[in-house]
Amino acid sequence: MFMEHLSKTDPQMAQLVIQETERQRDKVRLIPSENYVSAAVLEASGSVLTNKYSEGYAGKRYYEGQQYVDEIERLAIQRAKELFGSESANVQPYSGSPANLAAYYAFCRPGDTIMGLALDHGGHLTHGWGVSITGDFFNAVRYQLHPETHLIDYDMVRQMARQHRPKVIMAGATAYPRLIDFAVFAEVAREVGAVLVVDMAHIAGLVAGGAHPSPVPHADVVTTTTHKSLRGPRGGMILMKKVHAKAINKAVFPGLQGGPHNHTTAGIAVALKEAATDEFKAYAHKIVENAKHLAACLNERGFALVSGGTDNHLVLVDVSKKGITGKPFAKAMDRAGLEANYNTVPFDPRPPMDPSGVRLGTPAVTSRGMGKPEMEKIATWMDRVAKSVDNEAELDKISGEVKEMCRTFPAPGISI
Ligand SMILES: *Cc1c(COP(=O)(O)O)cnc(C)c1O
């Protein structure tokens, strides 16, 4: 029986976990930062490794009993280095945000200048946004997208870097549908003597599978989450040039964290092994193919897309042209079994709590084996939702159709 032990000890919690499992099974999950990990990753990250303390690094721990944990961490590091072709790796960051904080902490003191993409232009909170510690403890300056093309304004990046001389330049995004030119960032960083940190959290799986150019040859440091397109457990990772390894390792532990989450490290190692296969390479390319097709189908149905389309796993839709706003549309989509999130669009005249856009991504649906015909269905459903945001009967009808389609695409790691 599924959740046998939990059902006995804590039936209330077991019930909630089962309900969430069914929800993930029965819905089309389009949040671009989410995915389905394999059963193997679930087993590793749900293991007794959660019982073990291991502050320090392999061979230099502060607790005994590290015979196997050292091997696990070394294996994860080795696989990360091989998969991404990096000189060094740290697999201990608890998640993407702590990984970024460690990168700043390695090179900056409070009040130093950092530079990143503005949140309302697709950057992450931790790229120096005001409400984040990264905007509060550092002097954060923010570049933007070009007002017409909605691509990163590389001229602005160069001009601002020359003017502000940041210690760290952060490249990478959380809501940007196009390729990022890491070579330009590297050139600018070199010119002004900044450390280039690329945050590839969203696109790590695409990079691993060769479906997006790699930042590793260009950046001093690359931070990432492990649970988005890379399809591992929730966690973080830092890849760096050898010259920066000491500073980064020191910033992660003892700078920022205590004991690493060994069960997560094991899950990451498994995910990295999976990501090195030809099957994953095909998966990464299929994510992009699906996103491009979803974008084209939405375009045909009158949805306006930021930058006109996509090069990666993500589509940013401006729904204001349909006479609706992001929040009610995302809520109506959810009722219809299509899970997304409302999102600002570049130069959005609307407030962040009800912006003009929704953000869609294809990593999770592609993990279920969905392809072009399903992307077309999703676009058609979204078009129907847009016409019936307040029509609960219609939304429930769509939800039934979505569930029916999901039945034929079993989700990895879900066995009920
Ligand atoms: C998701 C994300 C993060 C933060 O990761 P958490 O694991 O949520 O802390 C950082 N940077 C980018 C670009 C992201 O997309």
The ligand as a MOL file (V3000), in Angstrom:
LIG
                    3D

  0  0  0     0  0            999 V3000
M  V30 BEGIN CTAB
M  V30 COUNTS 15 15 0 0 0
M  V30 BEGIN ATOM
M  V30 1 C 14.4440 29.2610 -8.7900 0
M  V30 2 C 15.5420 30.2150 -8.9010 0
M  V30 3 C 16.3670 30.5080 -7.8070 0
M  V30 4 C 16.0600 30.1260 -6.3890 0
M  V30 5 O 15.9640 28.8490 -6.1010 0
M  V30 6 P 15.2800 28.3650 -4.7400 0
M  V30 7 O 15.6470 26.9440 -4.7510 0
M  V30 8 O 13.8250 28.6490 -4.8790 0
M  V30 9 O 15.9100 29.1140 -3.6280 0
M  V30 10 C 17.4600 31.3190 -8.0280 0
M  V30 11 N 17.7200 31.8290 -9.2370 0
M  V30 12 C 16.9290 31.5920 -10.2950 0
M  V30 13 C 17.2740 32.1900 -11.6120 0
M  V30 14 C 15.8040 30.7910 -10.1600 0
M  V30 15 O 15.0230 30.5950 -11.2120 0
M  V30 END ATOM
M  V30 BEGIN BOND
M  V30 1 1 1 2
M  V30 2 1 2 3
M  V30 3 2 2 14
M  V30 4 1 3 4
M  V30 5 2 3 10
M  V30 6 1 4 5
M  V30 7 1 5 6
M  V30 8 2 6 7
M  V30 9 1 6 8
M  V30 10 1 6 9
M  V30 11 1 10 11
M  V30 12 2 11 12
M  V30 13 1 12 13
M  V30 14 1 12 14
M  V30 15 1 14 15
M  V30 END BOND
M  V30 END CTAB
M  END
